[in-house]
Amino acid sequence: MSERRQSTRRRTYLGGRASFEKLATSDSCLVRDLSTGGARVVLSGSTPMPNAFDLTLRESGETRQVQVIWRDGLQLGVAYESAAVPVAPEVARRIRRLEADRDALLRRLARIDEIPQ
């Protein structure tokens, strides 16, 4: 099998967020490989992803528009469609805090739904 990547990749273990519909729909993900041209993303499986979406790295807050090149179960190979959009560190921290708050609220709602009426 020949290598089709145009740039070398580096293995990573980074938290991320895949979002679409102007951030109205999103899903947490794990970025397993990065290169200058794309990434390998593992989705949590709770939201089906379209062929194009925004990928945000939690550590840096960097967001890129990506295009799906291949799919294998919950794994996606994506190519960058846009340059990285840098985010100030304090904004990235606030985003992470808001996402944690949202996730905690969703867990509470799920527990409420489990209570017999």
Secondary structure, DSSP 8 states (H G I E B T S, - for coil): -----SS--EEEEEEEEEEETTTTEEEEEEEEEE-SSEEEEEE-SSS---SEEEEEETTT--EEEEEEEEEETTEEEEEE-S--B---HHHHHHHHHHHHHHHHHHHHHHHHHHS--
